[in-house]
Each structure stands twice: as C-alpha cells, then as structure tokens.
Amino acid sequence: MKFLLTASGMKEVTNPSLLEKAHEKFQGFADYVIGKETEYVFNPFWDFIQDSMISLGHWIVANLPEIMGYSTILCAICIVICSFTSSQSIIKPIGLWAVATIIAICILGGV
C-alpha cells in the first residue's frame, strides 16, 4: 500500500499515477531549492575562496625573491648559531635552504 500526505491527512493512493505526480512535484521543488541554494550561498563562497587563493598566489610570486633573501639570512644565522654551540646539525638548515631555493627557482622560472 502506498500513502500520500495531504493537507487533510494521510490518504491511501489507489491510483499510482497520483503518487508519481506528487513525487515529480516534490522533486521539482527540491531541485528548485537546491538550485537557489547553490546560486546564492555556495557560488559566492567558492568565488571568494578562488579569488583569495589567486591573490595569495600572485602575492607569493611577487614577493618570492624577498622571501628567499630573508630565508638565506635566516639560514646563515642558523649556521652561525650551530657552529657556536658546536652542534653537528649544520647540514639540516643548509639542506632546507637548498630545497627552498630550488623550489623558488622552479616557481620563478615558470612565471
């Protein structure tokens, strides 16, 4: 048995086409609501996120030489401090700096 909820209460559906018509109306309404939700909520949100990420990427590429310059100075400071403390971990800051420099060269070479 199939039932349909109406304003007057539950009705037993004897004609399956009535149930199908009600289902189609409900599906149409649900599609309308989802479409408006996507149009007014999700699209502006994702547009904002996309614009923010694009702006951040442009800022990073524009300031990458300065960032690498400061990281070179930081690496030199780390090497000096490691040599004063007689620590044997000088290779780690040099390795990290080399990786960052290679990545920066690849990014700036592609622009």
Secondary structure, DSSP 8 states (H G I E B T S, - for coil): --EEEETTEEEE-SSHHHHHHHHHHHHHHHHHHHHHHIIIIIHHHHHHHHHHHHHHHHHHHHHHHHHHHHHHHHHHHHHHHHHHTT-S--HHHHHHHHHHHHHHHHHHHH-
